[in-house]
Amino acid sequence: MDKRIRYGTKEELNAQRERSFLALAPLERLLWFLASFDRRHATDPSAVEKKGNFILQKRRDGVR
């Protein structure tokens, strides 16, 4: 994915992001999707608890 800063409307930028994602091969899409879980971090864990949401976290030591 392109990391450069772009200026535009939300709709234009979302459409560009979607076109870039769909241009990837199916395996690349899967790998990008799985890697996206490592890039997401809750900034305030107590805020998550206040909303009643939950967070799925990938274990580093594999599945048990």
CHARMM-style PDB file with segment names, atoms N, HN, CA, C and O in Angstrom:
ATOM      1  N   MET     1       0.833  -1.179   0.000  1.00  0.00      PROA
ATOM      2  CA  MET     1       0.000   0.000   0.000  1.00  0.00      PROA
ATOM      3  C   MET     1       0.883   1.250   0.000  1.00  0.00      PROA
ATOM      4  O   MET     1       1.984   1.263   0.552  1.00  0.00      PROA
ATOM      5  N   ASP     2       0.373   2.269  -0.622  1.00  0.00      PROA
ATOM      6  HN  ASP     2      -0.521   2.259  -1.070  1.00  0.00      PROA
ATOM      7  CA  ASP     2       1.104   3.517  -0.760  1.00  0.00      PROA
ATOM      8  C   ASP     2       1.040   4.295   0.552  1.00  0.00      PROA
ATOM      9  O   ASP     2      -0.049   4.551   1.066  1.00  0.00      PROA
ATOM     10  N   LYS     3       2.198   4.674   1.099  1.00  0.00      PROA
ATOM     11  HN  LYS     3       3.083   4.467   0.682  1.00  0.00      PROA
ATOM     12  CA  LYS     3       2.266   5.359   2.394  1.00  0.00      PROA
ATOM     13  C   LYS     3       2.316   6.886   2.261  1.00  0.00      PROA
ATOM     14  O   LYS     3       2.362   7.586   3.272  1.00  0.00      PROA
ATOM     15  N   ARG     4       2.306   7.414   1.025  1.00  0.00      PROA
ATOM     16  HN  ARG     4       2.268   6.845   0.203  1.00  0.00      PROA
ATOM     17  CA  ARG     4       2.395   8.860   0.841  1.00  0.00      PROA
ATOM     18  C   ARG     4       1.119   9.546   1.318  1.00  0.00      PROA
ATOM     19  O   ARG     4       0.042   8.951   1.302  1.00  0.00      PROA
ATOM     20  N   ILE     5       1.248  10.790   1.738  1.00  0.00      PROA
ATOM     21  HN  ILE     5       2.123  11.274   1.751  1.00  0.00      PROA
ATOM     22  CA  ILE     5       0.108  11.581   2.193  1.00  0.00      PROA
ATOM     23  C   ILE     5      -0.653  12.077   0.970  1.00  0.00      PROA
ATOM     24  O   ILE     5      -0.060  12.605   0.030  1.00  0.00      PROA
ATOM     25  N   ARG     6      -1.953  11.903   0.992  1.00  0.00      PROA
ATOM     26  HN  ARG     6      -2.434  11.474   1.756  1.00  0.00      PROA
ATOM     27  CA  ARG     6      -2.814  12.370  -0.100  1.00  0.00      PROA
ATOM     28  C   ARG     6      -3.913  13.235   0.482  1.00  0.00      PROA
ATOM     29  O   ARG     6      -4.401  12.987   1.585  1.00  0.00      PROA
ATOM     30  N   TYR     7      -4.295  14.252  -0.271  1.00  0.00      PROA
ATOM     31  HN  TYR     7      -3.899  14.454  -1.166  1.00  0.00      PROA
ATOM     32  CA  TYR     7      -5.380  15.128   0.153  1.00  0.00      PROA
ATOM     33  C   TYR     7      -6.563  14.915  -0.778  1.00  0.00      PROA
ATOM     34  O   TYR     7      -6.409  14.892  -1.999  1.00  0.00      PROA
ATOM     35  N   GLY     8      -7.723  14.762  -0.201  1.00  0.00      PROA
ATOM     36  HN  GLY     8      -7.848  14.781   0.791  1.00  0.00      PROA
ATOM     37  CA  GLY     8      -8.932  14.572  -0.985  1.00  0.00      PROA
ATOM     38  C   GLY     8     -10.092  14.353  -0.044  1.00  0.00      PROA
ATOM     39  O   GLY     8      -9.939  14.396   1.177  1.00  0.00      PROA
ATOM     40  N   THR     9     -11.254  14.116  -0.624  1.00  0.00      PROA
ATOM     41  HN  THR     9     -11.378  14.081  -1.615  1.00  0.00      PROA
ATOM     42  CA  THR     9     -12.418  13.850   0.220  1.00  0.00      PROA
ATOM     43  C   THR     9     -12.332  12.434   0.769  1.00  0.00      PROA
ATOM     44  O   THR     9     -11.579  11.602   0.263  1.00  0.00      PROA
ATOM     45  N   LYS    10     -13.096  12.181   1.787  1.00  0.00      PROA
ATOM     46  HN  LYS    10     -13.708  12.857   2.198  1.00  0.00      PROA
ATOM     47  CA  LYS    10     -13.108  10.844   2.389  1.00  0.00      PROA
ATOM     48  C   LYS    10     -13.510   9.790   1.353  1.00  0.00      PROA
ATOM     49  O   LYS    10     -12.931   8.704   1.307  1.00  0.00      PROA
ATOM     50  N   GLU    11     -14.500  10.117   0.529  1.00  0.00      PROA
ATOM     51  HN  GLU    11     -14.970  10.999   0.567  1.00  0.00      PROA
ATOM     52  CA  GLU    11     -14.969   9.176  -0.485  1.00  0.00      PROA
ATOM     53  C   GLU    11     -13.884   8.895  -1.522  1.00  0.00      PROA
ATOM     54  O   GLU    11     -13.696   7.745  -1.918  1.00  0.00      PROA
ATOM     55  N   GLU    12     -13.166   9.930  -1.970  1.00  0.00      PROA
ATOM     56  HN  GLU    12     -13.318  10.864  -1.649  1.00  0.00      PROA
ATOM     57  CA  GLU    12     -12.097   9.754  -2.949  1.00  0.00      PROA
ATOM     58  C   GLU    12     -10.960   8.901  -2.388  1.00  0.00      PROA
ATOM     59  O   GLU    12     -10.454   8.004  -3.061  1.00  0.00      PROA
ATOM     60  N   LEU    13     -10.573   9.188  -1.169  1.00  0.00      PROA
ATOM     61  HN  LEU    13     -10.984   9.917  -0.621  1.00  0.00      PROA
ATOM     62  CA  LEU    13      -9.467   8.452  -0.561  1.00  0.00      PROA
ATOM     63  C   LEU    13      -9.848   6.999  -0.282  1.00  0.00      PROA
ATOM     64  O   LEU    13      -9.025   6.101  -0.464  1.00  0.00      PROA
ATOM     65  N   ASN    14     -11.076   6.761   0.154  1.00  0.00      PROA
ATOM     66  HN  ASN    14     -11.744   7.490   0.302  1.00  0.00      PROA
ATOM     67  CA  ASN    14     -11.530   5.390   0.386  1.00  0.00      PROA
ATOM     68  C   ASN    14     -11.597   4.606  -0.925  1.00  0.00      PROA
ATOM     69  O   ASN    14     -11.239   3.429  -0.965  1.00  0.00      PROA
ATOM     70  N   ALA    15     -12.058   5.261  -2.005  1.00  0.00      PROA
ATOM     71  HN  ALA    15     -12.348   6.217  -1.973  1.00  0.00      PROA
ATOM     72  CA  ALA    15     -12.111   4.598  -3.304  1.00  0.00      PROA
ATOM     73  C   ALA    15     -10.704   4.246  -3.786  1.00  0.00      PROA
ATOM     74  O   ALA    15     -10.488   3.158  -4.320  1.00  0.00      PROA
ATOM     75  N   GLN    16      -9.750   5.154  -3.603  1.00  0.00      PROA
ATOM     76  HN  GLN    16      -9.925   6.038  -3.169  1.00  0.00      PROA
ATOM     77  CA  GLN    16      -8.363   4.883  -3.998  1.00  0.00      PROA
ATOM     78  C   GLN    16      -7.779   3.731  -3.189  1.00  0.00      PROA
ATOM     79  O   GLN    16      -7.108   2.859  -3.740  1.00  0.00      PROA
ATOM     80  N   ARG    17      -8.031   3.728  -1.887  1.00  0.00      PROA
ATOM     81  HN  ARG    17      -8.576   4.437  -1.439  1.00  0.00      PROA
ATOM     82  CA  ARG    17      -7.537   2.653  -1.033  1.00  0.00      PROA
ATOM     83  C   ARG    17      -8.141   1.306  -1.447  1.00  0.00      PROA
ATOM     84  O   ARG    17      -7.448   0.289  -1.465  1.00  0.00      PROA
ATOM     85  N   GLU    18      -9.435   1.308  -1.779  1.00  0.00      PROA
ATOM     86  HN  GLU    18      -9.998   2.134  -1.765  1.00  0.00      PROA
ATOM     87  CA  GLU    18     -10.095   0.073  -2.211  1.00  0.00      PROA
ATOM     88  C   GLU    18      -9.510  -0.425  -3.531  1.00  0.00      PROA
ATOM     89  O   GLU    18      -9.256  -1.620  -3.679  1.00  0.00      PROA
ATOM     90  N   ARG    19      -9.290   0.483  -4.501  1.00  0.00      PROA
ATOM     91  HN  ARG    19      -9.496   1.454  -4.381  1.00  0.00      PROA
ATOM     92  CA  ARG    19      -8.705   0.080  -5.787  1.00  0.00      PROA
ATOM     93  C   ARG    19      -7.302  -0.504  -5.588  1.00  0.00      PROA
ATOM     94  O   ARG    19      -6.942  -1.495  -6.223  1.00  0.00      PROA
ATOM     95  N   SER    20      -6.520   0.112  -4.710  1.00  0.00      PROA
ATOM     96  HN  SER    20      -6.812   0.917  -4.194  1.00  0.00      PROA
ATOM     97  CA  SER    20      -5.163  -0.390  -4.439  1.00  0.00      PROA
ATOM     98  C   SER    20      -5.207  -1.774  -3.824  1.00  0.00      PROA
ATOM     99  O   SER    20      -4.408  -2.644  -4.171  1.00  0.00      PROA
ATOM    100  N   PHE    21      -6.145  -1.977  -2.907  1.00  0.00      PROA
ATOM    101  HN  PHE    21      -6.794  -1.271  -2.625  1.00  0.00      PROA
ATOM    102  CA  PHE    21      -6.258  -3.276  -2.239  1.00  0.00      PROA
ATOM    103  C   PHE    21      -6.708  -4.350  -3.228  1.00  0.00      PROA
ATOM    104  O   PHE    21      -6.169  -5.456  -3.232  1.00  0.00      PROA
ATOM    105  N   LEU    22      -7.695  -4.025  -4.064  1.00  0.00      PROA
ATOM    106  HN  LEU    22      -8.133  -3.126  -4.060  1.00  0.00      PROA
ATOM    107  CA  LEU    22      -8.213  -5.009  -5.014  1.00  0.00      PROA
ATOM    108  C   LEU    22      -7.210  -5.318  -6.125  1.00  0.00      PROA
ATOM    109  O   LEU    22      -7.328  -6.346  -6.792  1.00  0.00      PROA
ATOM    110  N   ALA    23      -6.229  -4.442  -6.331  1.00  0.00      PROA
ATOM    111  HN  ALA    23      -6.134  -3.607  -5.790  1.00  0.00      PROA
ATOM    112  CA  ALA    23      -5.196  -4.692  -7.336  1.00  0.00      PROA
ATOM    113  C   ALA    23      -4.198  -5.745  -6.869  1.00  0.00      PROA
ATOM    114  O   ALA    23      -3.433  -6.272  -7.677  1.00  0.00      PROA
ATOM    115  N   LEU    24      -4.197  -6.057  -5.578  1.00  0.00      PROA
ATOM    116  HN  LEU    24      -4.818  -5.628  -4.921  1.00  0.00      PROA
ATOM    117  CA  LEU    24      -3.298  -7.076  -5.044  1.00  0.00      PROA
ATOM    118  C   LEU    24      -3.782  -8.462  -5.442  1.00  0.00      PROA
ATOM    119  O   LEU    24      -4.971  -8.670  -5.684  1.00  0.00      PROA
ATOM    120  N   ALA    25      -2.857  -9.400  -5.507  1.00  0.00      PROA
ATOM    121  HN  ALA    25      -1.891  -9.232  -5.310  1.00  0.00      PROA
ATOM    122  CA  ALA    25      -3.208 -10.796  -5.745  1.00  0.00      PROA
ATOM    123  C   ALA    25      -3.942 -11.331  -4.507  1.00  0.00      PROA
ATOM    124  O   ALA    25      -3.756 -10.806  -3.409  1.00  0.00      PROA
ATOM    125  N   PRO    26      -4.772 -12.368  -4.673  1.00  0.00      PROA
ATOM    126  CA  PRO    26      -5.518 -12.901  -3.522  1.00  0.00      PROA
ATOM    127  C   PRO    26      -4.637 -13.258  -2.322  1.00  0.00      PROA
ATOM    128  O   PRO    26      -5.006 -12.979  -1.182  1.00  0.00      PROA
ATOM    129  N   LEU    27      -3.495 -13.863  -2.564  1.00  0.00      PROA
ATOM    130  HN  LEU    27      -3.195 -14.090  -3.491  1.00  0.00      PROA
ATOM    131  CA  LEU    27      -2.603 -14.210  -1.460  1.00  0.00      PROA
ATOM    132  C   LEU    27      -2.065 -12.950  -0.785  1.00  0.00      PROA
ATOM    133  O   LEU    27      -1.949 -12.905   0.440  1.00  0.00      PROA
ATOM    134  N   GLU    28      -1.735 -11.927  -1.575  1.00  0.00      PROA
ATOM    135  HN  GLU    28      -1.829 -11.964  -2.570  1.00  0.00      PROA
ATOM    136  CA  GLU    28      -1.253 -10.668  -1.005  1.00  0.00      PROA
ATOM    137  C   GLU    28      -2.333 -10.003  -0.152  1.00  0.00      PROA
ATOM    138  O   GLU    28      -2.032  -9.411   0.885  1.00  0.00      PROA
ATOM    139  N   ARG    29      -3.589 -10.102  -0.589  1.00  0.00      PROA
ATOM    140  HN  ARG    29      -3.833 -10.584  -1.431  1.00  0.00      PROA
ATOM    141  CA  ARG    29      -4.701  -9.545   0.194  1.00  0.00      PROA
ATOM    142  C   ARG    29      -4.814 -10.245   1.542  1.00  0.00      PROA
ATOM    143  O   ARG    29      -4.990  -9.601   2.576  1.00  0.00      PROA
ATOM    144  N   LEU    30      -4.711 -11.573   1.518  1.00  0.00      PROA
ATOM    145  HN  LEU    30      -4.568 -12.096   0.678  1.00  0.00      PROA
ATOM    146  CA  LEU    30      -4.797 -12.340   2.761  1.00  0.00      PROA
ATOM    147  C   LEU    30      -3.659 -11.964   3.697  1.00  0.00      PROA
ATOM    148  O   LEU    30      -3.885 -11.749   4.888  1.00  0.00      PROA
ATOM    149  N   LEU    31      -2.444 -11.882   3.177  1.00  0.00      PROA
ATOM    150  HN  LEU    31      -2.260 -12.057   2.209  1.00  0.00      PROA
ATOM    151  CA  LEU    31      -1.297 -11.532   4.008  1.00  0.00      PROA
ATOM    152  C   LEU    31      -1.432 -10.116   4.557  1.00  0.00      PROA
ATOM    153  O   LEU    31      -1.093  -9.872   5.715  1.00  0.00      PROA
ATOM    154  N   TRP    32      -1.924  -9.173   3.740  1.00  0.00      PROA
ATOM    155  HN  TRP    32      -2.200  -9.371   2.799  1.00  0.00      PROA
ATOM    156  CA  TRP    32      -2.133  -7.801   4.200  1.00  0.00      PROA
ATOM    157  C   TRP    32      -3.167  -7.789   5.318  1.00  0.00      PROA
ATOM    158  O   TRP    32      -2.986  -7.101   6.323  1.00  0.00      PROA
ATOM    159  N   PHE    33      -4.256  -8.549   5.150  1.00  0.00      PROA
ATOM    160  HN  PHE    33      -4.403  -9.108   4.334  1.00  0.00      PROA
ATOM    161  CA  PHE    33      -5.309  -8.620   6.162  1.00  0.00      PROA
ATOM    162  C   PHE    33      -4.771  -9.169   7.482  1.00  0.00      PROA
ATOM    163  O   PHE    33      -5.035  -8.606   8.545  1.00  0.00      PROA
ATOM    164  N   LEU    34      -4.026 -10.256   7.416  1.00  0.00      PROA
ATOM    165  HN  LEU    34      -3.812 -10.713   6.553  1.00  0.00      PROA
ATOM    166  CA  LEU    34      -3.476 -10.850   8.639  1.00  0.00      PROA
ATOM    167  C   LEU    34      -2.463  -9.915   9.299  1.00  0.00      PROA
ATOM    168  O   LEU    34      -2.438  -9.805  10.525  1.00  0.00      PROA
ATOM    169  N   ALA    35      -1.636  -9.247   8.512  1.00  0.00      PROA
ATOM    170  HN  ALA    35      -1.657  -9.336   7.517  1.00  0.00      PROA
ATOM    171  CA  ALA    35      -0.646  -8.322   9.067  1.00  0.00      PROA
ATOM    172  C   ALA    35      -1.326  -7.109   9.702  1.00  0.00      PROA
ATOM    173  O   ALA    35      -0.767  -6.489  10.606  1.00  0.00      PROA
ATOM    174  N   SER    36      -2.522  -6.771   9.235  1.00  0.00      PROA
ATOM    175  HN  SER    36      -2.976  -7.275   8.500  1.00  0.00      PROA
ATOM    176  CA  SER    36      -3.201  -5.592   9.777  1.00  0.00      PROA
ATOM    177  C   SER    36      -3.537  -5.767  11.258  1.00  0.00      PROA
ATOM    178  O   SER    36      -3.679  -4.776  11.975  1.00  0.00      PROA
ATOM    179  N   PHE    37      -3.666  -7.005  11.726  1.00  0.00      PROA
ATOM    180  HN  PHE    37      -3.550  -7.810  11.144  1.00  0.00      PROA
ATOM    181  CA  PHE    37      -3.953  -7.236  13.141  1.00  0.00      PROA
ATOM    182  C   PHE    37      -2.770  -6.849  14.020  1.00  0.00      PROA
ATOM    183  O   PHE    37      -2.960  -6.437  15.165  1.00  0.00      PROA
ATOM    184  N   ASP    38      -1.557  -6.974  13.502  1.00  0.00      PROA
ATOM    185  HN  ASP    38      -1.403  -7.308  12.573  1.00  0.00      PROA
ATOM    186  CA  ASP    38      -0.369  -6.589  14.265  1.00  0.00      PROA
ATOM    187  C   ASP    38      -0.216  -5.079  14.352  1.00  0.00      PROA
ATOM    188  O   ASP    38       0.416  -4.570  15.277  1.00  0.00      PROA
ATOM    189  N   ARG    39      -0.796  -4.354  13.387  1.00  0.00      PROA
ATOM    190  HN  ARG    39      -1.309  -4.768  12.635  1.00  0.00      PROA
ATOM    191  CA  ARG    39      -0.646  -2.898  13.344  1.00  0.00      PROA
ATOM    192  C   ARG    39      -1.669  -2.171  14.205  1.00  0.00      PROA
ATOM    193  O   ARG    39      -1.552  -0.960  14.398  1.00  0.00      PROA
ATOM    194  N   ARG    40      -2.655  -2.864  14.721  1.00  0.00      PROA
ATOM    195  HN  ARG    40      -2.751  -3.847  14.565  1.00  0.00      PROA
ATOM    196  CA  ARG    40      -3.709  -2.207  15.500  1.00  0.00      PROA
ATOM    197  C   ARG    40      -3.432  -2.344  16.987  1.00  0.00      PROA
ATOM    198  O   ARG    40      -3.205  -3.443  17.493  1.00  0.00      PROA
ATOM    199  N   HSD    41      -3.455  -1.227  17.670  1.00  0.00      PROA
ATOM    200  HN  HSD    41      -3.639  -0.334  17.259  1.00  0.00      PROA
ATOM    201  CA  HSD    41      -3.215  -1.230  19.102  1.00  0.00      PROA
ATOM    202  C   HSD    41      -4.243  -0.317  19.768  1.00  0.00      PROA
ATOM    203  O   HSD    41      -4.487   0.794  19.298  1.00  0.00      PROA
ATOM    204  N   ALA    42      -4.831  -0.780  20.841  1.00  0.00      PROA
ATOM    205  HN  ALA    42      -4.633  -1.682  21.222  1.00  0.00      PROA
ATOM    206  CA  ALA    42      -5.756   0.071  21.596  1.00  0.00      PROA
ATOM    207  C   ALA    42      -4.929   1.115  22.338  1.00  0.00      PROA
ATOM    208  O   ALA    42      -3.993   0.770  23.059  1.00  0.00      PROA
ATOM    209  N   THR    43      -5.266   2.377  22.166  1.00  0.00      PROA
ATOM    210  HN  THR    43      -6.026   2.658  21.580  1.00  0.00      PROA
ATOM    211  CA  THR    43      -4.500   3.425  22.824  1.00  0.00      PROA
ATOM    212  C   THR    43      -4.865   3.516  24.295  1.00  0.00      PROA
ATOM    213  O   THR    43      -4.025   3.862  25.125  1.00  0.00      PROA
ATOM    214  N   ASP    44      -6.102   3.209  24.619  1.00  0.00      PROA
ATOM    215  HN  ASP    44      -6.784   2.927  23.945  1.00  0.00      PROA
ATOM    216  CA  ASP    44      -6.551   3.282  26.000  1.00  0.00      PROA
ATOM    217  C   ASP    44      -7.389   2.036  26.311  1.00  0.00      PROA
ATOM    218  O   ASP    44      -8.592   2.022  26.047  1.00  0.00      PROA
ATOM    219  N   PRO    45      -6.766   0.996  26.866  1.00  0.00      PROA
ATOM    220  CA  PRO    45      -7.512  -0.234  27.146  1.00  0.00      PROA
ATOM    221  C   PRO    45      -8.737  -0.020  28.029  1.00  0.00      PROA
ATOM    222  O   PRO    45      -9.724  -0.742  27.884  1.00  0.00      PROA
ATOM    223  N   SER    46      -8.701   0.943  28.932  1.00  0.00      PROA
ATOM    224  HN  SER    46      -7.900   1.529  29.050  1.00  0.00      PROA
ATOM    225  CA  SER    46      -9.867   1.169  29.785  1.00  0.00      PROA
ATOM    226  C   SER    46     -11.043   1.709  28.974  1.00  0.00      PROA
ATOM    227  O   SER    46     -12.197   1.471  29.330  1.00  0.00      PROA
ATOM    228  N   ALA    47     -10.764   2.438  27.882  1.00  0.00      PROA
ATOM    229  HN  ALA    47      -9.826   2.631  27.592  1.00  0.00      PROA
ATOM    230  CA  ALA    47     -11.835   2.943  27.023  1.00  0.00      PROA
ATOM    231  C   ALA    47     -12.562   1.785  26.345  1.00  0.00      PROA
ATOM    232  O   ALA    47     -13.776   1.839  26.150  1.00  0.00      PROA
ATOM    233  N   VAL    48     -11.826   0.749  25.991  1.00  0.00      PROA
ATOM    234  HN  VAL    48     -10.840   0.705  26.150  1.00  0.00      PROA
ATOM    235  CA  VAL    48     -12.441  -0.430  25.383  1.00  0.00      PROA
ATOM    236  C   VAL    48     -13.380  -1.093  26.384  1.00  0.00      PROA
ATOM    237  O   VAL    48     -14.487  -1.496  26.025  1.00  0.00      PROA
ATOM    238  N   GLU    49     -12.946  -1.207  27.631  1.00  0.00      PROA
ATOM    239  HN  GLU    49     -12.047  -0.880  27.922  1.00  0.00      PROA
ATOM    240  CA  GLU    49     -13.774  -1.831  28.656  1.00  0.00      PROA
ATOM    241  C   GLU    49     -15.027  -1.004  28.933  1.00  0.00      PROA
ATOM    242  O   GLU    49     -16.094  -1.567  29.178  1.00  0.00      PROA
ATOM    243  N   LYS    50     -14.912   0.309  28.898  1.00  0.00      PROA
ATOM    244  HN  LYS    50     -14.045   0.765  28.698  1.00  0.00      PROA
ATOM    245  CA  LYS    50     -16.055   1.174  29.158  1.00  0.00      PROA
ATOM    246  C   LYS    50     -17.140   0.999  28.098  1.00  0.00      PROA
ATOM    247  O   LYS    50     -18.327   1.111  28.402  1.00  0.00      PROA
ATOM    248  N   LYS    51     -16.741   0.728  26.864  1.00  0.00      PROA
ATOM    249  HN  LYS    51     -15.776   0.637  26.617  1.00  0.00      PROA
ATOM    250  CA  LYS    51     -17.706   0.557  25.784  1.00  0.00      PROA
ATOM    251  C   LYS    51     -18.289  -0.850  25.764  1.00  0.00      PROA
ATOM    252  O   LYS    51     -19.293  -1.092  25.094  1.00  0.00      PROA
ATOM    253  N   GLY    52     -17.677  -1.772  26.483  1.00  0.00      PROA
ATOM    254  HN  GLY    52     -16.862  -1.576  27.027  1.00  0.00      PROA
ATOM    255  CA  GLY    52     -18.137  -3.152  26.471  1.00  0.00      PROA
ATOM    256  C   GLY    52     -17.629  -3.930  25.273  1.00  0.00      PROA
ATOM    257  O   GLY    52     -18.120  -5.024  24.993  1.00  0.00      PROA
ATOM    258  N   ASN    53     -16.646  -3.382  24.557  1.00  0.00      PROA
ATOM    259  HN  ASN    53     -16.247  -2.494  24.785  1.00  0.00      PROA
ATOM    260  CA  ASN    53     -16.064  -4.074  23.417  1.00  0.00      PROA
ATOM    261  C   ASN    53     -14.979  -5.031  23.889  1.00  0.00      PROA
ATOM    262  O   ASN    53     -14.594  -5.020  25.058  1.00  0.00      PROA
ATOM    263  N   PHE    54     -14.499  -5.844  22.986  1.00  0.00      PROA
ATOM    264  HN  PHE    54     -14.812  -5.854  22.037  1.00  0.00      PROA
ATOM    265  CA  PHE    54     -13.406  -6.746  23.319  1.00  0.00      PROA
ATOM    266  C   PHE    54     -12.358  -6.661  22.218  1.00  0.00      PROA
ATOM    267  O   PHE    54     -12.638  -6.203  21.110  1.00  0.00      PROA
ATOM    268  N   ILE    55     -11.157  -7.106  22.537  1.00  0.00      PROA
ATOM    269  HN  ILE    55     -10.930  -7.478  23.437  1.00  0.00      PROA
ATOM    270  CA  ILE    55     -10.045  -7.071  21.592  1.00  0.00      PROA
ATOM    271  C   ILE    55      -9.535  -8.495  21.407  1.00  0.00      PROA
ATOM    272  O   ILE    55      -9.298  -9.214  22.377  1.00  0.00      PROA
ATOM    273  N   LEU    56      -9.367  -8.892  20.144  1.00  0.00      PROA
ATOM    274  HN  LEU    56      -9.559  -8.307  19.355  1.00  0.00      PROA
ATOM    275  CA  LEU    56      -8.741 -10.169  19.836  1.00  0.00      PROA
ATOM    276  C   LEU    56      -7.255  -9.927  19.691  1.00  0.00      PROA
ATOM    277  O   LEU    56      -6.847  -9.031  18.952  1.00  0.00      PROA
ATOM    278  N   GLN    57      -6.439 -10.703  20.378  1.00  0.00      PROA
ATOM    279  HN  GLN    57      -6.771 -11.430  20.979  1.00  0.00      PROA
ATOM    280  CA  GLN    57      -4.996 -10.540  20.287  1.00  0.00      PROA
ATOM    281  C   GLN    57      -4.370 -11.836  19.823  1.00  0.00      PROA
ATOM    282  O   GLN    57      -4.708 -12.916  20.307  1.00  0.00      PROA
ATOM    283  N   LYS    58      -3.446 -11.716  18.872  1.00  0.00      PROA
ATOM    284  HN  LYS    58      -3.170 -10.839  18.479  1.00  0.00      PROA
ATOM    285  CA  LYS    58      -2.743 -12.872  18.354  1.00  0.00      PROA
ATOM    286  C   LYS    58      -1.644 -13.255  19.321  1.00  0.00      PROA
ATOM    287  O   LYS    58      -0.879 -12.402  19.773  1.00  0.00      PROA
ATOM    288  N   ARG    59      -1.565 -14.536  19.641  1.00  0.00      PROA
ATOM    289  HN  ARG    59      -2.186 -15.229  19.274  1.00  0.00      PROA
ATOM    290  CA  ARG    59      -0.504 -15.001  20.526  1.00  0.00      PROA
ATOM    291  C   ARG    59       0.794 -15.125  19.763  1.00  0.00      PROA
ATOM    292  O   ARG    59       0.808 -15.513  18.594  1.00  0.00      PROA
ATOM    293  N   ARG    60       1.870 -14.799  20.421  1.00  0.00      PROA
ATOM    294  HN  ARG    60       1.859 -14.484  21.370  1.00  0.00      PROA
ATOM    295  CA  ARG    60       3.192 -14.900  19.799  1.00  0.00      PROA
ATOM    296  C   ARG    60       3.727 -16.325  19.818  1.00  0.00      PROA
ATOM    297  O   ARG    60       4.602 -16.671  19.025  1.00  0.00      PROA
ATOM    298  N   ASP    61       3.204 -17.159  20.725  1.00  0.00      PROA
ATOM    299  HN  ASP    61       2.493 -16.878  21.370  1.00  0.00      PROA
ATOM    300  CA  ASP    61       3.714 -18.520  20.871  1.00  0.00      PROA
ATOM    301  C   ASP    61       2.866 -19.549  20.134  1.00  0.00      PROA
ATOM    302  O   ASP    61       3.056 -20.747  20.342  1.00  0.00      PROA
ATOM    303  N   GLY    62       1.945 -19.128  19.286  1.00  0.00      PROA
ATOM    304  HN  GLY    62       1.791 -18.154  19.117  1.00  0.00      PROA
ATOM    305  CA  GLY    62       1.118 -20.055  18.518  1.00  0.00      PROA
ATOM    306  C   GLY    62      -0.169 -20.394  19.225  1.00  0.00      PROA
ATOM    307  O   GLY    62      -0.491 -19.833  20.272  1.00  0.00      PROA
ATOM    308  N   VAL    63      -0.895 -21.310  18.646  1.00  0.00      PROA
ATOM    309  HN  VAL    63      -0.633 -21.766  17.795  1.00  0.00      PROA
ATOM    310  CA  VAL    63      -2.211 -21.707  19.157  1.00  0.00      PROA
ATOM    311  C   VAL    63      -2.044 -22.772  20.227  1.00  0.00      PROA
ATOM    312  O   VAL    63      -1.213 -23.671  20.097  1.00  0.00      PROA
ATOM    313  N   ARG    64      -2.823 -22.668  21.265  1.00  0.00      PROA
ATOM    314  HN  ARG    64      -3.498 -21.937  21.370  1.00  0.00      PROA
ATOM    315  CA  ARG    64      -2.788 -23.683  22.318  1.00  0.00      PROA
ATOM    316  C   ARG    64      -4.100 -24.388  22.393  1.00  0.00      PROA
ATOM    317  OT1 ARG    64      -4.273 -25.283  23.220  1.00  0.00      PROA
TER     318      ARG     64
END
